[in-house]
């Protein structure tokens, strides 16, 4: 028997609000299954479970705001016998969560047939309240996802009350970002190193490649940047990992965080697992899916906590360069300025080339200029031979 607890979904998270159960007592669950939705300052996050078993009880009530580590559910592993009514509690000290949960064992939560349907957590919750089947709704969100407004029966602009809620949610997100960034600048001794890279070879190769495939299979230049960064992180391990109470731990894989700007404001950085091992088409598809789900608030807990290095790009237009703030407990962040056509010296002659400035923010407790310079040099080398990415 094990206790499923409120997970930490970021260094700045202290508690979360349980807004939806996606399982009921008696359900069989497997590692990686989404079992609940928790609302944090960064939005509603789908919570995964990391063991196989059978849900015995749901120990937290919908709407309860619970601290990290609070008891959410009890799960029986294969072969475990369910405790009898006379059995003592699973622990002999009062859990923190119990003070926040009015009813220790709530009744099963009725669930409409929503599995496999792309829908925001808020839409699922409202559909469950109204008994609406999501399969019968046409979604107006990214990739046809069912949104709250679709359940409400209209795709018109949000009412004033809903607008107020969104403004409040964005304000809470800004507070979370402020807290995390303040902690980062206070605790992490940042240093920055910038390098302007000739990305003309990458741009030319990509244009030729995209001209040969249908529009749906085309790749954005940013995908090449992400792949080059992931490969560089695999080569320079001091940029890839976490700094905790015991110092730096280098990550065994490259889980690349992607900074996503949310509509209406706010920023979130979910991670792509083992990004260095994905082909460019695979990485492009994963990035599209991740951005769409981030903006629809349909991210998973593992995507919020597994990042080992974050990349933030200004896209194809914008400022020449920027210096980012590291997301703790990570130890580096790569910021990429918008590509610009500039004069460049090649073989003694001045020619127009597409250039981009890559700025690495690194944790001086873990690395120094030598490792940072090597990291940027690896990216430069990869982008000169895009066909090998």
C-alpha positions as CSV (number, residue, x, y, z in Angstrom):
1,X,0.0,0.0,0.0
2,X,1.3,3.5,-0.8
3,X,0.1,7.1,-0.3
4,X,-0.3,9.3,-3.3
5,X,0.7,12.8,-2.3
6,X,0.4,16.3,-3.6
7,X,3.5,16.7,-5.8
8,X,5.8,19.7,-6.0
9,X,5.3,21.2,-9.4
10,X,8.1,23.8,-9.2
11,X,10.6,25.2,-6.8
12,X,8.1,28.0,-5.9
13,X,5.1,25.8,-5.2
14,X,3.8,25.6,-1.6
15,X,0.3,24.2,-2.2
16,X,-2.3,23.4,-4.8
17,X,-6.0,23.2,-5.2
18,X,-7.5,19.8,-6.2
19,X,-10.0,20.6,-8.9
20,X,-10.6,17.2,-10.6
21,X,-10.3,13.5,-10.0
22,X,-9.9,11.3,-13.1
23,X,-10.0,8.1,-11.2
24,X,-12.4,6.5,-8.7
25,X,-11.9,3.9,-6.0
26,X,-11.4,0.5,-7.6
27,X,-9.7,1.8,-10.7
28,X,-6.5,0.2,-11.9
29,X,-3.7,2.7,-12.6
30,X,-0.4,2.4,-14.3
31,X,2.8,4.4,-14.1
32,X,2.3,7.6,-16.1
33,X,-1.5,7.6,-16.0
34,X,-3.1,11.0,-15.3
35,X,-5.2,10.7,-12.2
36,X,-6.0,14.2,-11.1
37,X,-5.9,17.9,-12.0
38,X,-4.4,20.4,-9.6
39,X,-4.6,24.1,-9.9
40,X,-1.5,26.1,-9.0
41,X,-0.4,29.7,-9.6
42,X,0.8,28.6,-13.0
43,X,-2.5,27.1,-14.1
44,X,-4.2,23.7,-14.0
45,X,-1.7,20.8,-14.2
46,X,-2.6,17.2,-14.9
47,X,-1.0,15.0,-12.2
48,X,0.5,11.6,-13.1
49,X,1.0,8.6,-10.9
50,X,4.3,6.8,-10.8
51,X,3.4,3.3,-9.8
52,X,1.1,0.5,-10.8
53,X,-1.8,-0.4,-8.5
54,X,-5.5,-0.1,-7.6
55,X,-7.0,3.0,-6.2
56,X,-8.4,2.1,-2.7
57,X,-9.6,5.5,-1.5
58,X,-9.6,9.2,-2.6
59,X,-8.5,10.9,0.6
60,X,-8.8,14.6,-0.5
61,X,-11.9,16.5,-1.4
62,X,-12.4,18.4,-4.6
63,X,-11.8,22.1,-4.0
64,X,-9.4,21.6,-1.1
65,X,-6.2,23.6,-1.1
66,X,-3.5,21.3,0.1
67,X,0.2,21.7,0.8
68,X,2.9,19.8,-1.1
69,X,3.2,16.3,0.4
70,X,-0.4,16.2,1.5
71,X,-2.2,12.9,1.2
72,X,-4.4,12.7,-1.9
73,X,-5.2,9.0,-2.3
74,X,-4.4,5.5,-1.1
75,X,-3.1,3.0,-3.8
76,X,-2.8,-0.7,-3.3
77,X,0.1,-2.4,-5.1
78,X,-0.4,-5.7,-6.9
79,X,-0.8,-8.4,-4.3
80,X,-1.7,-6.1,-1.5
81,X,-4.8,-6.9,0.5
82,X,-7.2,-4.1,1.3
83,X,-7.1,-3.2,5.0
84,X,-10.1,-4.2,7.1
85,X,-12.2,-1.6,9.0
86,X,-10.4,-2.5,12.2
87,X,-6.9,-2.0,10.7
88,X,-4.9,0.9,12.1
89,X,-4.2,4.0,9.9
90,X,-1.4,3.8,7.4
91,X,0.6,6.2,9.6
92,X,0.6,6.9,13.3
93,X,1.2,10.7,13.0
94,X,-1.4,13.1,11.9
95,X,-0.7,14.0,8.2
96,X,-0.6,17.6,7.3
97,X,-3.3,17.0,4.6
98,X,-5.9,15.8,7.1
99,X,-6.4,19.3,8.6
100,X,-7.3,20.6,5.2
101,X,-9.7,17.8,4.2
102,X,-13.1,18.0,5.7
103,X,-14.1,14.4,4.8
104,X,-11.3,11.7,5.0
105,X,-12.9,9.4,2.5
106,X,-15.2,11.1,0.1
107,X,-17.6,9.0,-2.1
108,X,-16.6,8.1,-5.6
109,X,-16.6,11.1,-8.0
110,X,-19.0,10.6,-11.0
111,X,-17.2,10.8,-14.2
112,X,-18.5,11.3,-17.7
113,X,-16.9,9.5,-20.6
114,X,-14.2,12.0,-21.3
115,X,-11.0,9.9,-21.6
116,X,-9.2,10.3,-24.8
117,X,-11.0,13.6,-25.5
118,X,-8.8,16.7,-25.8
119,X,-10.3,19.2,-23.3
120,X,-9.1,21.7,-20.7
121,X,-9.4,20.7,-17.1
122,X,-11.9,23.5,-16.5
123,X,-14.0,22.1,-19.4
124,X,-13.9,18.6,-17.9
125,X,-14.9,19.9,-14.5
126,X,-17.9,21.9,-15.9
127,X,-18.9,19.0,-18.1
128,X,-19.0,16.7,-15.1
129,X,-21.0,19.2,-13.1
130,X,-23.6,19.5,-15.9
131,X,-23.5,15.8,-17.1
132,X,-22.4,16.9,-20.5
133,X,-20.6,14.4,-22.8
134,X,-17.5,16.0,-24.2
135,X,-17.6,13.6,-27.2
136,X,-20.7,15.5,-28.5
137,X,-19.0,18.9,-28.4
138,X,-17.0,20.7,-31.1
139,X,-13.9,22.1,-29.5
140,X,-12.8,25.7,-30.3
141,X,-9.4,25.4,-28.6
142,X,-5.9,24.4,-30.0
143,X,-6.1,21.3,-32.2
144,X,-9.9,21.1,-31.6
145,X,-9.6,20.9,-27.8
146,X,-12.9,21.4,-25.9
147,X,-12.7,24.6,-23.9
148,X,-14.8,25.9,-21.0
149,X,-16.7,28.2,-23.4
150,X,-17.7,25.2,-25.5
151,X,-19.3,23.5,-22.5
152,X,-21.0,26.7,-21.6
153,X,-22.7,26.6,-25.0
154,X,-21.1,29.6,-26.7
155,X,-17.8,30.6,-28.3
156,X,-18.5,34.3,-27.7
157,X,-16.0,36.5,-25.8
158,X,-15.9,35.7,-22.1
159,X,-18.3,37.4,-19.8
160,X,-17.1,40.1,-17.4
161,X,-17.0,37.6,-14.5
162,X,-14.9,35.2,-16.5
163,X,-12.6,38.0,-17.7
164,X,-12.1,38.9,-14.0
165,X,-11.1,35.3,-13.2
166,X,-8.6,35.3,-16.0
167,X,-7.1,38.5,-14.9
168,X,-6.9,37.1,-11.4
169,X,-5.3,33.9,-12.6
170,X,-2.7,35.9,-14.6
171,X,-2.0,38.0,-11.5
172,X,-1.3,34.8,-9.5
173,X,0.9,33.5,-12.3
174,X,2.9,36.7,-12.2
175,X,3.3,36.3,-8.5
176,X,4.6,32.8,-9.0
177,X,7.1,34.0,-11.7
178,X,8.2,36.8,-9.5
179,X,8.8,34.5,-6.5
180,X,10.8,32.0,-8.6
181,X,12.9,34.7,-10.4
182,X,13.5,36.6,-7.2
183,X,14.8,33.4,-5.6
184,X,16.9,32.6,-8.6
185,X,18.6,36.0,-8.7
186,X,19.1,35.9,-4.9
187,X,20.5,32.4,-4.6
188,X,22.1,31.7,-8.0
189,X,25.3,33.6,-8.9
190,X,24.5,34.1,-12.6
191,X,27.1,34.8,-15.2
192,X,26.4,35.4,-18.9
193,X,28.3,34.6,-22.1
194,X,27.1,35.6,-25.6
195,X,28.1,34.4,-29.0
196,X,26.8,35.6,-32.4
197,X,26.4,32.6,-34.7
198,X,26.2,32.4,-38.5
199,X,23.0,30.5,-39.0
200,X,22.9,31.0,-42.8
201,X,23.9,27.3,-43.4
202,X,21.1,26.1,-41.2
203,X,18.6,28.5,-42.8
204,X,19.6,27.5,-46.4
205,X,19.5,23.8,-45.6
206,X,16.1,24.1,-43.9
207,X,14.6,26.1,-46.9
208,X,15.8,23.4,-49.3
209,X,14.5,20.6,-47.1
210,X,11.1,22.3,-46.5
211,X,10.6,22.9,-50.2
212,X,10.5,19.1,-50.8
213,X,7.8,18.2,-48.2
214,X,4.1,19.1,-47.7
215,X,3.4,22.1,-45.4
216,X,2.4,19.8,-42.5
217,X,5.9,18.3,-42.5
218,X,7.9,21.5,-42.6
219,X,10.2,22.4,-39.7
220,X,10.8,25.8,-38.1
221,X,14.3,27.2,-37.7
222,X,13.7,27.2,-33.9
223,X,13.6,23.4,-34.0
224,X,17.2,23.3,-35.2
225,X,18.2,25.6,-32.4
226,X,16.5,23.3,-29.8
227,X,18.2,20.2,-31.2
228,X,21.6,21.8,-31.3
229,X,21.2,23.0,-27.7
230,X,20.1,19.5,-26.5
231,X,23.1,17.9,-28.2
232,X,25.4,20.5,-26.7
233,X,24.0,19.8,-23.3
234,X,24.8,16.1,-23.7
235,X,28.4,17.1,-24.4
236,X,28.8,19.7,-21.7
237,X,27.2,18.1,-18.6
238,X,27.8,21.1,-16.3
239,X,25.0,22.9,-18.1
240,X,22.5,20.0,-17.7
241,X,21.2,19.1,-14.2
242,X,20.0,20.5,-10.9
243,X,21.6,22.2,-7.9
244,X,20.1,21.1,-4.6
245,X,21.0,20.8,-0.9
246,X,23.8,18.4,-1.8
247,X,25.2,20.5,-4.6
248,X,25.1,19.8,-8.3
249,X,23.7,16.6,-9.8
250,X,24.3,16.1,-13.5
251,X,21.2,14.7,-15.2
252,X,21.6,11.4,-17.0
253,X,19.3,12.6,-19.8
254,X,18.6,16.0,-21.6
255,X,15.0,17.1,-20.7
256,X,14.9,20.3,-22.6
257,X,12.6,23.0,-21.1
258,X,10.9,25.2,-23.6
259,X,9.8,28.7,-22.5
260,X,6.2,29.3,-23.7
261,X,4.6,32.7,-23.7
262,X,1.0,32.3,-22.8
263,X,-1.8,34.3,-24.4
264,X,-2.7,37.3,-22.3
265,X,0.6,37.2,-20.4
266,X,2.6,34.8,-18.3
267,X,5.4,32.3,-19.0
268,X,5.7,28.6,-18.5
269,X,8.6,26.2,-19.3
270,X,7.5,22.5,-19.7
271,X,10.1,20.0,-20.6
272,X,10.6,17.7,-23.6
273,X,12.1,14.4,-22.4
274,X,15.3,13.2,-24.0
275,X,15.2,15.9,-26.6
276,X,18.7,15.1,-27.9
277,X,17.5,11.7,-29.0
278,X,14.6,13.0,-31.1
279,X,14.8,13.5,-34.9
280,X,14.0,17.0,-36.2
281,X,10.5,16.0,-37.4
282,X,9.8,14.3,-34.0
283,X,11.1,17.3,-32.1
284,X,8.9,19.7,-34.2
285,X,5.8,17.6,-33.5
286,X,6.5,17.4,-29.8
287,X,7.1,21.2,-29.6
288,X,3.9,21.9,-31.4
289,X,1.9,19.6,-29.1
290,X,3.6,21.0,-26.0
291,X,2.9,24.7,-26.9
292,X,-0.7,23.9,-27.7
293,X,-1.3,22.1,-24.4
294,X,0.6,24.7,-22.4
295,X,-1.7,27.4,-23.8
296,X,-4.8,25.2,-23.2
297,X,-3.5,24.5,-19.6
298,X,-3.3,20.7,-20.3
299,X,0.3,20.1,-19.1
300,X,1.4,17.1,-17.1
301,X,3.1,17.2,-13.8
302,X,6.2,15.4,-15.2
303,X,6.6,18.1,-17.9
304,X,6.7,20.8,-15.2
305,X,9.3,19.1,-13.0
306,X,11.7,17.2,-15.2
307,X,13.5,20.0,-17.1
308,X,17.3,19.9,-16.9
309,X,18.1,22.9,-19.2
310,X,15.7,25.6,-20.5
311,X,15.8,27.4,-23.9
312,X,14.0,30.7,-24.4
313,X,13.7,32.1,-27.9
314,X,12.4,35.4,-29.1
315,X,11.3,33.8,-32.4
316,X,11.8,35.2,-35.9
317,X,11.2,38.8,-35.0
318,X,12.2,40.9,-32.0
319,X,15.3,42.0,-30.1
320,X,18.8,41.0,-31.2
321,X,19.6,39.4,-27.8
322,X,18.4,38.8,-24.3
323,X,19.9,37.5,-21.1
324,X,17.6,35.1,-19.2
325,X,17.1,34.2,-15.6
326,X,17.8,30.6,-14.6
327,X,14.8,28.4,-13.6
328,X,15.8,26.8,-10.2
329,X,16.8,24.1,-9.5
330,X,18.3,24.1,-13.1
331,X,21.8,25.6,-13.6
332,X,21.6,27.1,-17.0
333,X,19.3,28.9,-19.4
334,X,19.9,29.6,-23.1
335,X,18.3,32.7,-24.6
336,X,18.2,33.1,-28.4
337,X,17.7,36.5,-30.1
338,X,15.8,37.0,-33.3
339,X,17.7,36.1,-36.4
340,X,18.9,39.2,-38.4
341,X,20.5,39.8,-41.7
342,X,23.8,41.4,-41.0
343,X,27.2,42.1,-42.7
344,X,29.7,39.2,-41.9
345,X,33.3,38.6,-42.8
346,X,34.0,35.4,-44.7
347,X,37.4,34.8,-46.3
348,X,38.3,38.4,-45.9
349,X,35.2,39.7,-47.7
350,X,32.0,41.2,-46.3
351,X,28.9,39.4,-47.2
352,X,25.2,39.5,-45.9
353,X,24.5,36.6,-43.6
354,X,21.7,35.5,-41.3
355,X,23.0,35.8,-37.7
356,X,21.6,35.1,-34.3
357,X,22.9,35.9,-30.8
358,X,22.9,33.0,-28.3
359,X,23.3,34.1,-24.7
360,X,23.9,31.5,-22.0
361,X,23.1,32.3,-18.3
362,X,24.9,29.8,-16.1
363,X,25.3,29.1,-12.4
364,X,28.8,30.0,-11.3
365,X,28.6,27.5,-8.4
366,X,28.7,24.8,-11.1
367,X,30.5,26.1,-14.1
368,X,32.7,28.9,-15.4
369,X,33.5,30.6,-18.6
370,X,35.4,27.7,-20.0
371,X,32.4,25.3,-19.9
372,X,30.0,28.0,-21.1
373,X,32.3,28.8,-24.0
374,X,32.5,25.1,-24.9
375,X,28.7,24.8,-24.8
376,X,28.1,27.7,-27.2
377,X,30.9,26.4,-29.5
378,X,29.1,23.1,-29.6
379,X,25.9,24.8,-30.7
380,X,27.8,26.8,-33.4
381,X,29.4,23.6,-34.7
382,X,26.1,21.8,-34.9
383,X,24.4,24.6,-36.8
384,X,27.1,24.7,-39.4
385,X,26.2,21.1,-40.3
386,X,22.4,21.1,-40.0
387,X,22.0,17.9,-42.1
388,X,23.7,16.0,-39.2
389,X,21.1,17.2,-36.7
